[in-house]
Amino acid sequence: MGRFKQSQIKDQDQQRRPASLANLRDAGVGVFCWCNRCGHNAEAATAMLIAQLGPNFPVPEIGSQMRCSACNSKDVSTRPAWPSQGQITRHS
Ligand SMILES: [Zn+2]
């Protein structure tokens, strides 16, 4: 997720800006983390991430702050772990 994509989203629809950690905490949802190199994935606790990054941190940018615990890659994607998006979040 680069700057180009972010500005695109902003132009398209202000309402569809990325969820923040506070949004997820309020919804009781965790953060799904996915390593783009080895496919390792895990769900991180939102409260832990808020303690580290603050409540207003956008969820898609959390990946840039993380490192894969399996292969040590920093190429990690993050998204809200909405239970209803099981099919949408499948990338492989
Ligand atoms: Zn990995």
PDB file of the backbone (N, CA, C, O) and the ligand in Angstrom, with CONECT records:
HET     ZN  A 101       1
ATOM      1  N   MET A   1       0.854  -1.201   0.000  1.00  0.00           N
ATOM      2  CA  MET A   1       0.000   0.000   0.000  1.00  0.00           C
ATOM      3  C   MET A   1       0.884   1.243   0.000  1.00  0.00           C
ATOM      4  O   MET A   1       1.476   1.586   1.024  1.00  0.00           O
ATOM      5  N   GLY A   2       0.975   1.923  -1.152  1.00  0.00           N
ATOM      6  CA  GLY A   2       1.843   3.091  -1.247  1.00  0.00           C
ATOM      7  C   GLY A   2       1.071   4.391  -1.160  1.00  0.00           C
ATOM      8  O   GLY A   2      -0.138   4.409  -0.927  1.00  0.00           O
ATOM      9  N   ARG A   3       1.799   5.474  -1.354  1.00  0.00           N
ATOM     10  CA  ARG A   3       1.160   6.793  -1.266  1.00  0.00           C
ATOM     11  C   ARG A   3       0.131   6.973  -2.372  1.00  0.00           C
ATOM     12  O   ARG A   3      -0.913   7.588  -2.155  1.00  0.00           O
ATOM     13  N   PHE A   4       0.418   6.443  -3.553  1.00  0.00           N
ATOM     14  CA  PHE A   4      -0.489   6.610  -4.689  1.00  0.00           C
ATOM     15  C   PHE A   4      -1.858   6.050  -4.361  1.00  0.00           C
ATOM     16  O   PHE A   4      -2.877   6.702  -4.589  1.00  0.00           O
ATOM     17  N   LYS A   5      -1.877   4.853  -3.830  1.00  0.00           N
ATOM     18  CA  LYS A   5      -3.138   4.206  -3.487  1.00  0.00           C
ATOM     19  C   LYS A   5      -3.878   5.021  -2.432  1.00  0.00           C
ATOM     20  O   LYS A   5      -5.094   5.191  -2.510  1.00  0.00           O
ATOM     21  N   GLN A   6      -3.150   5.514  -1.461  1.00  0.00           N
ATOM     22  CA  GLN A   6      -3.806   6.273  -0.394  1.00  0.00           C
ATOM     23  C   GLN A   6      -4.470   7.534  -0.928  1.00  0.00           C
ATOM     24  O   GLN A   6      -5.590   7.859  -0.535  1.00  0.00           O
ATOM     25  N   SER A   7      -3.784   8.253  -1.830  1.00  0.00           N
ATOM     26  CA  SER A   7      -4.381   9.475  -2.357  1.00  0.00           C
ATOM     27  C   SER A   7      -5.562   9.143  -3.260  1.00  0.00           C
ATOM     28  O   SER A   7      -6.527   9.904  -3.336  1.00  0.00           O
ATOM     29  N   GLN A   8      -5.483   8.021  -3.933  1.00  0.00           N
ATOM     30  CA  GLN A   8      -6.606   7.567  -4.750  1.00  0.00           C
ATOM     31  C   GLN A   8      -7.851   7.362  -3.898  1.00  0.00           C
ATOM     32  O   GLN A   8      -8.941   7.818  -4.242  1.00  0.00           O
ATOM     33  N   ILE A   9      -7.667   6.673  -2.789  1.00  0.00           N
ATOM     34  CA  ILE A   9      -8.798   6.409  -1.898  1.00  0.00           C
ATOM     35  C   ILE A   9      -9.373   7.732  -1.396  1.00  0.00           C
ATOM     36  O   ILE A   9     -10.590   7.902  -1.321  1.00  0.00           O
ATOM     37  N   LYS A  10      -8.497   8.653  -1.059  1.00  0.00           N
ATOM     38  CA  LYS A  10      -8.945   9.939  -0.535  1.00  0.00           C
ATOM     39  C   LYS A  10      -9.800  10.672  -1.577  1.00  0.00           C
ATOM     40  O   LYS A  10     -10.829  11.261  -1.247  1.00  0.00           O
ATOM     41  N   ASP A  11      -9.357  10.627  -2.842  1.00  0.00           N
ATOM     42  CA  ASP A  11     -10.105  11.309  -3.886  1.00  0.00           C
ATOM     43  C   ASP A  11     -11.460  10.656  -4.110  1.00  0.00           C
ATOM     44  O   ASP A  11     -12.461  11.332  -4.345  1.00  0.00           O
ATOM     45  N   GLN A  12     -11.473   9.347  -4.035  1.00  0.00           N
ATOM     46  CA  GLN A  12     -12.705   8.629  -4.338  1.00  0.00           C
ATOM     47  C   GLN A  12     -13.790   8.885  -3.312  1.00  0.00           C
ATOM     48  O   GLN A  12     -14.932   9.184  -3.660  1.00  0.00           O
ATOM     49  N   ASP A  13     -13.430   8.766  -2.058  1.00  0.00           N
ATOM     50  CA  ASP A  13     -14.484   8.795  -1.048  1.00  0.00           C
ATOM     51  C   ASP A  13     -13.862   9.022   0.328  1.00  0.00           C
ATOM     52  O   ASP A  13     -13.154   8.158   0.846  1.00  0.00           O
ATOM     53  N   GLN A  14     -14.124  10.159   0.902  1.00  0.00           N
ATOM     54  CA  GLN A  14     -13.577  10.467   2.219  1.00  0.00           C
ATOM     55  C   GLN A  14     -14.079   9.488   3.276  1.00  0.00           C
ATOM     56  O   GLN A  14     -13.393   9.224   4.264  1.00  0.00           O
ATOM     57  N   GLN A  15     -15.272   8.955   3.065  1.00  0.00           N
ATOM     58  CA  GLN A  15     -15.859   8.056   4.062  1.00  0.00           C
ATOM     59  C   GLN A  15     -15.107   6.723   4.116  1.00  0.00           C
ATOM     60  O   GLN A  15     -15.182   5.999   5.109  1.00  0.00           O
ATOM     61  N   ARG A  16     -14.394   6.413   3.058  1.00  0.00           N
ATOM     62  CA  ARG A  16     -13.760   5.098   2.997  1.00  0.00           C
ATOM     63  C   ARG A  16     -12.304   5.140   3.411  1.00  0.00           C
ATOM     64  O   ARG A  16     -11.532   4.250   3.056  1.00  0.00           O
ATOM     65  N   ARG A  17     -11.917   6.167   4.161  1.00  0.00           N
ATOM     66  CA  ARG A  17     -10.541   6.220   4.640  1.00  0.00           C
ATOM     67  C   ARG A  17     -10.261   5.004   5.535  1.00  0.00           C
ATOM     68  O   ARG A  17     -11.182   4.438   6.124  1.00  0.00           O
ATOM     69  N   PRO A  18      -8.992   4.609   5.634  1.00  0.00           N
ATOM     70  CA  PRO A  18      -8.667   3.394   6.383  1.00  0.00           C
ATOM     71  C   PRO A  18      -9.122   3.484   7.829  1.00  0.00           C
ATOM     72  O   PRO A  18      -9.127   4.560   8.428  1.00  0.00           O
ATOM     73  N   ALA A  19      -9.496   2.367   8.367  1.00  0.00           N
ATOM     74  CA  ALA A  19      -9.885   2.301   9.774  1.00  0.00           C
ATOM     75  C   ALA A  19      -8.678   2.607  10.648  1.00  0.00           C
ATOM     76  O   ALA A  19      -7.553   2.237  10.315  1.00  0.00           O
ATOM     77  N   SER A  20      -8.911   3.271  11.749  1.00  0.00           N
ATOM     78  CA  SER A  20      -7.853   3.514  12.723  1.00  0.00           C
ATOM     79  C   SER A  20      -7.926   2.449  13.814  1.00  0.00           C
ATOM     80  O   SER A  20      -8.897   1.701  13.923  1.00  0.00           O
ATOM     81  N   LEU A  21      -6.867   2.408  14.612  1.00  0.00           N
ATOM     82  CA  LEU A  21      -6.856   1.434  15.710  1.00  0.00           C
ATOM     83  C   LEU A  21      -8.007   1.674  16.677  1.00  0.00           C
ATOM     84  O   LEU A  21      -8.551   0.726  17.243  1.00  0.00           O
ATOM     85  N   ALA A  22      -8.381   2.938  16.871  1.00  0.00           N
ATOM     86  CA  ALA A  22      -9.508   3.237  17.770  1.00  0.00           C
ATOM     87  C   ALA A  22     -10.802   2.647  17.233  1.00  0.00           C
ATOM     88  O   ALA A  22     -11.627   2.154  18.003  1.00  0.00           O
ATOM     89  N   ASN A  23     -10.990   2.695  15.888  1.00  0.00           N
ATOM     90  CA  ASN A  23     -12.186   2.098  15.285  1.00  0.00           C
ATOM     91  C   ASN A  23     -12.258   0.608  15.617  1.00  0.00           C
ATOM     92  O   ASN A  23     -13.320   0.092  15.967  1.00  0.00           O
ATOM     93  N   LEU A  24     -11.120  -0.075  15.503  1.00  0.00           N
ATOM     94  CA  LEU A  24     -11.098  -1.511  15.753  1.00  0.00           C
ATOM     95  C   LEU A  24     -11.333  -1.829  17.225  1.00  0.00           C
ATOM     96  O   LEU A  24     -12.029  -2.784  17.570  1.00  0.00           O
ATOM     97  N   ARG A  25     -10.730  -0.997  18.090  1.00  0.00           N
ATOM     98  CA  ARG A  25     -10.937  -1.214  19.526  1.00  0.00           C
ATOM     99  C   ARG A  25     -12.428  -1.081  19.850  1.00  0.00           C
ATOM    100  O   ARG A  25     -12.991  -1.894  20.584  1.00  0.00           O
ATOM    101  N   ASP A  26     -13.059  -0.039  19.290  1.00  0.00           N
ATOM    102  CA  ASP A  26     -14.485   0.179  19.556  1.00  0.00           C
ATOM    103  C   ASP A  26     -15.328  -0.982  19.041  1.00  0.00           C
ATOM    104  O   ASP A  26     -16.353  -1.320  19.632  1.00  0.00           O
ATOM    105  N   ALA A  27     -14.896  -1.590  17.942  1.00  0.00           N
ATOM    106  CA  ALA A  27     -15.653  -2.700  17.341  1.00  0.00           C
ATOM    107  C   ALA A  27     -15.257  -4.049  17.940  1.00  0.00           C
ATOM    108  O   ALA A  27     -15.874  -5.069  17.636  1.00  0.00           O
ATOM    109  N   GLY A  28     -14.232  -4.054  18.788  1.00  0.00           N
ATOM    110  CA  GLY A  28     -13.793  -5.307  19.391  1.00  0.00           C
ATOM    111  C   GLY A  28     -13.129  -6.232  18.397  1.00  0.00           C
ATOM    112  O   GLY A  28     -13.259  -7.452  18.490  1.00  0.00           O
ATOM    113  N   VAL A  29     -12.407  -5.646  17.432  1.00  0.00           N
ATOM    114  CA  VAL A  29     -11.800  -6.414  16.343  1.00  0.00           C
ATOM    115  C   VAL A  29     -10.276  -6.318  16.440  1.00  0.00           C
ATOM    116  O   VAL A  29      -9.737  -5.277  16.816  1.00  0.00           O
ATOM    117  N   GLY A  30      -9.600  -7.391  16.106  1.00  0.00           N
ATOM    118  CA  GLY A  30      -8.151  -7.404  16.108  1.00  0.00           C
ATOM    119  C   GLY A  30      -7.588  -6.954  14.767  1.00  0.00           C
ATOM    120  O   GLY A  30      -8.334  -6.576  13.864  1.00  0.00           O
ATOM    121  N   VAL A  31      -6.256  -6.999  14.644  1.00  0.00           N
ATOM    122  CA  VAL A  31      -5.581  -6.605  13.400  1.00  0.00           C
ATOM    123  C   VAL A  31      -4.955  -7.844  12.779  1.00  0.00           C
ATOM    124  O   VAL A  31      -4.132  -8.520  13.397  1.00  0.00           O
ATOM    125  N   PHE A  32      -5.361  -8.131  11.541  1.00  0.00           N
ATOM    126  CA  PHE A  32      -4.833  -9.294  10.840  1.00  0.00           C
ATOM    127  C   PHE A  32      -3.539  -8.903  10.136  1.00  0.00           C
ATOM    128  O   PHE A  32      -3.514  -7.955   9.352  1.00  0.00           O
ATOM    129  N   CYS A  33      -2.472  -9.632  10.418  1.00  0.00           N
ATOM    130  CA  CYS A  33      -1.151  -9.338   9.857  1.00  0.00           C
ATOM    131  C   CYS A  33      -0.747 -10.473   8.921  1.00  0.00           C
ATOM    132  O   CYS A  33      -0.941 -11.650   9.225  1.00  0.00           O
ATOM    133  N   TRP A  34      -0.177 -10.089   7.770  1.00  0.00           N
ATOM    134  CA  TRP A  34       0.154 -11.081   6.753  1.00  0.00           C
ATOM    135  C   TRP A  34       1.537 -10.760   6.196  1.00  0.00           C
ATOM    136  O   TRP A  34       1.786  -9.637   5.757  1.00  0.00           O
ATOM    137  N   CYS A  35       2.436 -11.746   6.213  1.00  0.00           N
ATOM    138  CA  CYS A  35       3.763 -11.544   5.642  1.00  0.00           C
ATOM    139  C   CYS A  35       3.712 -11.808   4.141  1.00  0.00           C
ATOM    140  O   CYS A  35       3.308 -12.890   3.716  1.00  0.00           O
ATOM    141  N   ASN A  36       4.123 -10.818   3.328  1.00  0.00           N
ATOM    142  CA  ASN A  36       4.085 -10.964   1.881  1.00  0.00           C
ATOM    143  C   ASN A  36       5.205 -11.859   1.357  1.00  0.00           C
ATOM    144  O   ASN A  36       5.172 -12.284   0.202  1.00  0.00           O
ATOM    145  N   ARG A  37       6.179 -12.140   2.187  1.00  0.00           N
ATOM    146  CA  ARG A  37       7.289 -12.971   1.717  1.00  0.00           C
ATOM    147  C   ARG A  37       7.012 -14.450   1.940  1.00  0.00           C
ATOM    148  O   ARG A  37       7.143 -15.253   1.017  1.00  0.00           O
ATOM    149  N   CYS A  38       6.630 -14.815   3.164  1.00  0.00           N
ATOM    150  CA  CYS A  38       6.502 -16.244   3.467  1.00  0.00           C
ATOM    151  C   CYS A  38       5.064 -16.671   3.733  1.00  0.00           C
ATOM    152  O   CYS A  38       4.796 -17.863   3.882  1.00  0.00           O
ATOM    153  N   GLY A  39       4.123 -15.708   3.798  1.00  0.00           N
ATOM    154  CA  GLY A  39       2.738 -16.073   3.987  1.00  0.00           C
ATOM    155  C   GLY A  39       2.354 -16.288   5.442  1.00  0.00           C
ATOM    156  O   GLY A  39       1.195 -16.586   5.735  1.00  0.00           O
ATOM    157  N   HIS A  40       3.307 -16.143   6.362  1.00  0.00           N
ATOM    158  CA  HIS A  40       2.989 -16.245   7.782  1.00  0.00           C
ATOM    159  C   HIS A  40       1.923 -15.214   8.140  1.00  0.00           C
ATOM    160  O   HIS A  40       1.997 -14.073   7.685  1.00  0.00           O
ATOM    161  N   ASN A  41       0.941 -15.595   8.941  1.00  0.00           N
ATOM    162  CA  ASN A  41      -0.083 -14.623   9.317  1.00  0.00           C
ATOM    163  C   ASN A  41      -0.517 -14.829  10.750  1.00  0.00           C
ATOM    164  O   ASN A  41      -0.401 -15.925  11.299  1.00  0.00           O
ATOM    165  N   ALA A  42      -1.013 -13.771  11.346  1.00  0.00           N
ATOM    166  CA  ALA A  42      -1.422 -13.811  12.741  1.00  0.00           C
ATOM    167  C   ALA A  42      -2.361 -12.647  13.003  1.00  0.00           C
ATOM    168  O   ALA A  42      -2.394 -11.670  12.254  1.00  0.00           O
ATOM    169  N   GLU A  43      -3.113 -12.767  14.067  1.00  0.00           N
ATOM    170  CA  GLU A  43      -3.972 -11.661  14.465  1.00  0.00           C
ATOM    171  C   GLU A  43      -3.366 -11.004  15.697  1.00  0.00           C
ATOM    172  O   GLU A  43      -3.131 -11.656  16.715  1.00  0.00           O
ATOM    173  N   ALA A  44      -3.114  -9.686  15.587  1.00  0.00           N
ATOM    174  CA  ALA A  44      -2.509  -8.954  16.693  1.00  0.00           C
ATOM    175  C   ALA A  44      -3.602  -8.301  17.537  1.00  0.00           C
ATOM    176  O   ALA A  44      -4.653  -7.918  17.023  1.00  0.00           O
ATOM    177  N   ALA A  45      -3.345  -8.181  18.819  1.00  0.00           N
ATOM    178  CA  ALA A  45      -4.313  -7.550  19.723  1.00  0.00           C
ATOM    179  C   ALA A  45      -4.314  -6.045  19.499  1.00  0.00           C
ATOM    180  O   ALA A  45      -3.264  -5.403  19.528  1.00  0.00           O
ATOM    181  N   THR A  46      -5.505  -5.486  19.275  1.00  0.00           N
ATOM    182  CA  THR A  46      -5.612  -4.051  19.008  1.00  0.00           C
ATOM    183  C   THR A  46      -5.088  -3.226  20.185  1.00  0.00           C
ATOM    184  O   THR A  46      -4.413  -2.217  19.985  1.00  0.00           O
ATOM    185  N   ALA A  47      -5.395  -3.653  21.402  1.00  0.00           N
ATOM    186  CA  ALA A  47      -4.969  -2.880  22.582  1.00  0.00           C
ATOM    187  C   ALA A  47      -3.445  -2.772  22.640  1.00  0.00           C
ATOM    188  O   ALA A  47      -2.907  -1.730  23.016  1.00  0.00           O
ATOM    189  N   MET A  48      -2.755  -3.845  22.268  1.00  0.00           N
ATOM    190  CA  MET A  48      -1.296  -3.827  22.290  1.00  0.00           C
ATOM    191  C   MET A  48      -0.755  -2.828  21.267  1.00  0.00           C
ATOM    192  O   MET A  48       0.203  -2.103  21.538  1.00  0.00           O
ATOM    193  N   LEU A  49      -1.385  -2.801  20.079  1.00  0.00           N
ATOM    194  CA  LEU A  49      -0.925  -1.901  19.027  1.00  0.00           C
ATOM    195  C   LEU A  49      -1.215  -0.443  19.387  1.00  0.00           C
ATOM    196  O   LEU A  49      -0.420   0.441  19.068  1.00  0.00           O
ATOM    197  N   ILE A  50      -2.330  -0.189  20.039  1.00  0.00           N
ATOM    198  CA  ILE A  50      -2.634   1.178  20.476  1.00  0.00           C
ATOM    199  C   ILE A  50      -1.584   1.653  21.477  1.00  0.00           C
ATOM    200  O   ILE A  50      -1.167   2.811  21.449  1.00  0.00           O
ATOM    201  N   ALA A  51      -1.168   0.762  22.348  1.00  0.00           N
ATOM    202  CA  ALA A  51      -0.147   1.132  23.329  1.00  0.00           C
ATOM    203  C   ALA A  51       1.153   1.516  22.638  1.00  0.00           C
ATOM    204  O   ALA A  51       1.893   2.369  23.128  1.00  0.00           O
ATOM    205  N   GLN A  52       1.434   0.883  21.495  1.00  0.00           N
ATOM    206  CA  GLN A  52       2.692   1.146  20.790  1.00  0.00           C
ATOM    207  C   GLN A  52       2.583   2.301  19.804  1.00  0.00           C
ATOM    208  O   GLN A  52       3.520   3.088  19.671  1.00  0.00           O
ATOM    209  N   LEU A  53       1.444   2.416  19.106  1.00  0.00           N
ATOM    210  CA  LEU A  53       1.341   3.327  17.958  1.00  0.00           C
ATOM    211  C   LEU A  53       0.351   4.460  18.171  1.00  0.00           C
ATOM    212  O   LEU A  53       0.390   5.454  17.445  1.00  0.00           O
ATOM    213  N   GLY A  54      -0.531   4.332  19.145  1.00  0.00           N
ATOM    214  CA  GLY A  54      -1.545   5.349  19.384  1.00  0.00           C
ATOM    215  C   GLY A  54      -2.855   5.000  18.708  1.00  0.00           C
ATOM    216  O   GLY A  54      -2.862   4.261  17.723  1.00  0.00           O
ATOM    217  N   PRO A  55      -3.979   5.525  19.223  1.00  0.00           N
ATOM    218  CA  PRO A  55      -5.315   5.122  18.744  1.00  0.00           C
ATOM    219  C   PRO A  55      -5.647   5.622  17.347  1.00  0.00           C
ATOM    220  O   PRO A  55      -6.523   5.052  16.695  1.00  0.00           O
ATOM    221  N   ASN A  56      -4.979   6.669  16.863  1.00  0.00           N
ATOM    222  CA  ASN A  56      -5.348   7.229  15.555  1.00  0.00           C
ATOM    223  C   ASN A  56      -4.528   6.666  14.407  1.00  0.00           C
ATOM    224  O   ASN A  56      -4.645   7.135  13.274  1.00  0.00           O
ATOM    225  N   PHE A  57      -3.701   5.669  14.685  1.00  0.00           N
ATOM    226  CA  PHE A  57      -2.837   5.112  13.642  1.00  0.00           C
ATOM    227  C   PHE A  57      -3.679   4.342  12.632  1.00  0.00           C
ATOM    228  O   PHE A  57      -4.477   3.495  13.032  1.00  0.00           O
ATOM    229  N   PRO A  58      -3.524   4.613  11.303  1.00  0.00           N
ATOM    230  CA  PRO A  58      -4.324   3.892  10.298  1.00  0.00           C
ATOM    231  C   PRO A  58      -3.891   2.439  10.176  1.00  0.00           C
ATOM    232  O   PRO A  58      -2.701   2.136  10.089  1.00  0.00           O
ATOM    233  N   VAL A  59      -4.872   1.549  10.169  1.00  0.00           N
ATOM    234  CA  VAL A  59      -4.585   0.109  10.196  1.00  0.00           C
ATOM    235  C   VAL A  59      -3.709  -0.353   9.023  1.00  0.00           C
ATOM    236  O   VAL A  59      -2.795  -1.145   9.253  1.00  0.00           O
ATOM    237  N   PRO A  60      -3.936   0.099   7.771  1.00  0.00           N
ATOM    238  CA  PRO A  60      -3.103  -0.411   6.672  1.00  0.00           C
ATOM    239  C   PRO A  60      -1.625  -0.034   6.785  1.00  0.00           C
ATOM    240  O   PRO A  60      -0.777  -0.642   6.131  1.00  0.00           O
ATOM    241  N   GLU A  61      -1.311   0.982   7.624  1.00  0.00           N
ATOM    242  CA  GLU A  61       0.090   1.402   7.751  1.00  0.00           C
ATOM    243  C   GLU A  61       0.818   0.713   8.892  1.00  0.00           C
ATOM    244  O   GLU A  61       2.016   0.917   9.086  1.00  0.00           O
ATOM    245  N   ILE A  62       0.097  -0.099   9.643  1.00  0.00           N
ATOM    246  CA  ILE A  62       0.737  -0.791  10.762  1.00  0.00           C
ATOM    247  C   ILE A  62       1.809  -1.738  10.249  1.00  0.00           C
ATOM    248  O   ILE A  62       2.835  -1.938  10.900  1.00  0.00           O
ATOM    249  N   GLY A  63       1.567  -2.323   9.076  1.00  0.00           N
ATOM    250  CA  GLY A  63       2.512  -3.283   8.530  1.00  0.00           C
ATOM    251  C   GLY A  63       3.923  -2.732   8.393  1.00  0.00           C
ATOM    252  O   GLY A  63       4.903  -3.464   8.537  1.00  0.00           O
ATOM    253  N   SER A  64       4.019  -1.433   8.113  1.00  0.00           N
ATOM    254  CA  SER A  64       5.342  -0.830   7.951  1.00  0.00           C
ATOM    255  C   SER A  64       6.085  -0.763   9.279  1.00  0.00           C
ATOM    256  O   SER A  64       7.295  -0.537   9.302  1.00  0.00           O
ATOM    257  N   GLN A  65       5.374  -0.958  10.378  1.00  0.00           N
ATOM    258  CA  GLN A  65       5.996  -0.921  11.700  1.00  0.00           C
ATOM    259  C   GLN A  65       6.316  -2.324  12.208  1.00  0.00           C
ATOM    260  O   GLN A  65       6.916  -2.475  13.272  1.00  0.00           O
ATOM    261  N   MET A  66       5.920  -3.354  11.452  1.00  0.00           N
ATOM    262  CA  MET A  66       6.036  -4.715  11.955  1.00  0.00           C
ATOM    263  C   MET A  66       7.105  -5.497  11.206  1.00  0.00           C
ATOM    264  O   MET A  66       7.556  -5.114  10.126  1.00  0.00           O
ATOM    265  N   ARG A  67       7.489  -6.605  11.821  1.00  0.00           N
ATOM    266  CA  ARG A  67       8.448  -7.512  11.213  1.00  0.00           C
ATOM    267  C   ARG A  67       7.919  -8.928  11.387  1.00  0.00           C
ATOM    268  O   ARG A  67       7.420  -9.282  12.455  1.00  0.00           O
ATOM    269  N   CYS A  68       8.027  -9.732  10.348  1.00  0.00           N
ATOM    270  CA  CYS A  68       7.520 -11.100  10.404  1.00  0.00           C
ATOM    271  C   CYS A  68       8.308 -11.907  11.435  1.00  0.00           C
ATOM    272  O   CYS A  68       9.539 -11.903  11.440  1.00  0.00           O
ATOM    273  N   SER A  69       7.573 -12.599  12.307  1.00  0.00           N
ATOM    274  CA  SER A  69       8.252 -13.382  13.340  1.00  0.00           C
ATOM    275  C   SER A  69       8.772 -14.702  12.798  1.00  0.00           C
ATOM    276  O   SER A  69       9.534 -15.392  13.476  1.00  0.00           O
ATOM    277  N   ALA A  70       8.368 -15.064  11.581  1.00  0.00           N
ATOM    278  CA  ALA A  70       8.803 -16.329  10.991  1.00  0.00           C
ATOM    279  C   ALA A  70      10.055 -16.157  10.127  1.00  0.00           C
ATOM    280  O   ALA A  70      11.009 -16.923  10.264  1.00  0.00           O
ATOM    281  N   CYS A  71      10.058 -15.147   9.231  1.00  0.00           N
ATOM    282  CA  CYS A  71      11.181 -15.010   8.296  1.00  0.00           C
ATOM    283  C   CYS A  71      11.902 -13.676   8.459  1.00  0.00           C
ATOM    284  O   CYS A  71      12.860 -13.410   7.733  1.00  0.00           O
ATOM    285  N   ASN A  72      11.471 -12.838   9.387  1.00  0.00           N
ATOM    286  CA  ASN A  72      12.133 -11.572   9.692  1.00  0.00           C
ATOM    287  C   ASN A  72      11.961 -10.509   8.606  1.00  0.00           C
ATOM    288  O   ASN A  72      12.633  -9.478   8.640  1.00  0.00           O
ATOM    289  N   SER A  73      11.066 -10.753   7.641  1.00  0.00           N
ATOM    290  CA  SER A  73      10.812  -9.761   6.605  1.00  0.00           C
ATOM    291  C   SER A  73      10.029  -8.586   7.170  1.00  0.00           C
ATOM    292  O   SER A  73       9.237  -8.746   8.097  1.00  0.00           O
ATOM    293  N   LYS A  74      10.258  -7.393   6.600  1.00  0.00           N
ATOM    294  CA  LYS A  74       9.466  -6.236   7.002  1.00  0.00           C
ATOM    295  C   LYS A  74       8.341  -5.960   6.009  1.00  0.00           C
ATOM    296  O   LYS A  74       7.652  -4.945   6.105  1.00  0.00           O
ATOM    297  N   ASP A  75       8.164  -6.874   5.053  1.00  0.00           N
ATOM    298  CA  ASP A  75       7.107  -6.719   4.049  1.00  0.00           C
ATOM    299  C   ASP A  75       5.822  -7.341   4.596  1.00  0.00           C
ATOM    300  O   ASP A  75       5.424  -8.434   4.192  1.00  0.00           O
ATOM    301  N   VAL A  76       5.189  -6.633   5.510  1.00  0.00           N
ATOM    302  CA  VAL A  76       4.024  -7.151   6.214  1.00  0.00           C
ATOM    303  C   VAL A  76       2.809  -6.279   5.908  1.00  0.00           C
ATOM    304  O   VAL A  76       2.881  -5.053   5.990  1.00  0.00           O
ATOM    305  N   SER A  77       1.695  -6.918   5.555  1.00  0.00           N
ATOM    306  CA  SER A  77       0.441  -6.210   5.322  1.00  0.00           C
ATOM    307  C   SER A  77      -0.464  -6.363   6.537  1.00  0.00           C
ATOM    308  O   SER A  77      -0.443  -7.388   7.218  1.00  0.00           O
ATOM    309  N   THR A  78      -1.249  -5.341   6.797  1.00  0.00           N
ATOM    310  CA  THR A  78      -2.183  -5.401   7.914  1.00  0.00           C
ATOM    311  C   THR A  78      -3.546  -4.907   7.476  1.00  0.00           C
ATOM    312  O   THR A  78      -3.666  -4.020   6.630  1.00  0.00           O
ATOM    313  N   ARG A  79      -4.560  -5.493   8.064  1.00  0.00           N
ATOM    314  CA  ARG A  79      -5.923  -5.037   7.785  1.00  0.00           C
ATOM    315  C   ARG A  79      -6.792  -5.397   8.988  1.00  0.00           C
ATOM    316  O   ARG A  79      -6.433  -6.265   9.783  1.00  0.00           O
ATOM    317  N   PRO A  80      -7.932  -4.727   9.115  1.00  0.00           N
ATOM    318  CA  PRO A  80      -8.828  -5.101  10.215  1.00  0.00           C
ATOM    319  C   PRO A  80      -9.266  -6.550  10.074  1.00  0.00           C
ATOM    320  O   PRO A  80      -9.556  -7.005   8.967  1.00  0.00           O
ATOM    321  N   ALA A  81      -9.318  -7.274  11.177  1.00  0.00           N
ATOM    322  CA  ALA A  81      -9.708  -8.682  11.140  1.00  0.00           C
ATOM    323  C   ALA A  81     -11.214  -8.811  11.281  1.00  0.00           C
ATOM    324  O   ALA A  81     -11.711  -9.523  12.153  1.00  0.00           O
ATOM    325  N   TRP A  82     -11.955  -8.095  10.390  1.00  0.00           N
ATOM    326  CA  TRP A  82     -13.421  -8.186  10.431  1.00  0.00           C
ATOM    327  C   TRP A  82     -13.848  -9.615  10.210  1.00  0.00           C
ATOM    328  O   TRP A  82     -13.434 -10.221   9.222  1.00  0.00           O
ATOM    329  N   PRO A  83     -14.657 -10.185  11.084  1.00  0.00           N
ATOM    330  CA  PRO A  83     -15.078 -11.584  10.915  1.00  0.00           C
ATOM    331  C   PRO A  83     -15.893 -11.798   9.646  1.00  0.00           C
ATOM    332  O   PRO A  83     -15.916 -12.911   9.120  1.00  0.00           O
ATOM    333  N   SER A  84     -16.559 -10.767   9.142  1.00  0.00           N
ATOM    334  CA  SER A  84     -17.458 -10.939   8.005  1.00  0.00           C
ATOM    335  C   SER A  84     -16.737 -10.861   6.659  1.00  0.00           C
ATOM    336  O   SER A  84     -17.364 -11.048   5.616  1.00  0.00           O
ATOM    337  N   GLN A  85     -15.433 -10.588   6.666  1.00  0.00           N
ATOM    338  CA  GLN A  85     -14.721 -10.391   5.406  1.00  0.00           C
ATOM    339  C   GLN A  85     -13.832 -11.570   5.054  1.00  0.00           C
ATOM    340  O   GLN A  85     -12.812 -11.394   4.387  1.00  0.00           O
ATOM    341  N   GLY A  86     -14.195 -12.757   5.485  1.00  0.00           N
ATOM    342  CA  GLY A  86     -13.333 -13.901   5.252  1.00  0.00           C
ATOM    343  C   GLY A  86     -12.972 -14.113   3.801  1.00  0.00           C
ATOM    344  O   GLY A  86     -11.822 -14.425   3.490  1.00  0.00           O
ATOM    345  N   GLN A  87     -13.933 -13.950   2.903  1.00  0.00           N
ATOM    346  CA  GLN A  87     -13.646 -14.214   1.498  1.00  0.00           C
ATOM    347  C   GLN A  87     -12.942 -13.047   0.843  1.00  0.00           C
ATOM    348  O   GLN A  87     -12.086 -13.239  -0.020  1.00  0.00           O
ATOM    349  N   ILE A  88     -13.294 -11.842   1.245  1.00  0.00           N
ATOM    350  CA  ILE A  88     -12.695 -10.658   0.627  1.00  0.00           C
ATOM    351  C   ILE A  88     -11.209 -10.572   0.927  1.00  0.00           C
ATOM    352  O   ILE A  88     -10.430 -10.118   0.089  1.00  0.00           O
ATOM    353  N   THR A  89     -10.809 -11.006   2.121  1.00  0.00           N
ATOM    354  CA  THR A  89      -9.427 -10.825   2.518  1.00  0.00           C
ATOM    355  C   THR A  89      -8.515 -11.947   2.012  1.00  0.00           C
ATOM    356  O   THR A  89      -7.315 -11.945   2.284  1.00  0.00           O
ATOM    357  N   ARG A  90      -9.083 -12.895   1.283  1.00  0.00           N
ATOM    358  CA  ARG A  90      -8.227 -13.947   0.740  1.00  0.00           C
ATOM    359  C   ARG A  90      -7.449 -13.412  -0.461  1.00  0.00           C
ATOM    360  O   ARG A  90      -8.041 -12.929  -1.426  1.00  0.00           O
ATOM    361  N   HIS A  91      -6.142 -13.498  -0.398  1.00  0.00           N
ATOM    362  CA  HIS A  91      -5.300 -12.959  -1.464  1.00  0.00           C
ATOM    363  C   HIS A  91      -4.646 -14.049  -2.300  1.00  0.00           C
ATOM    364  O   HIS A  91      -4.254 -13.790  -3.438  1.00  0.00           O
ATOM    365  N   SER A  92      -4.519 -15.235  -1.781  1.00  0.00           N
ATOM    366  CA  SER A  92      -3.719 -16.231  -2.482  1.00  0.00           C
ATOM    367  C   SER A  92      -4.549 -17.086  -3.429  1.00  0.00           C
ATOM    368  O   SER A  92      -4.011 -17.972  -4.093  1.00  0.00           O
TER     369      SER A  92
HETATM  370 ZN    ZN A 101       7.542 -13.984   6.818  1.00  0.00          ZN2+
END
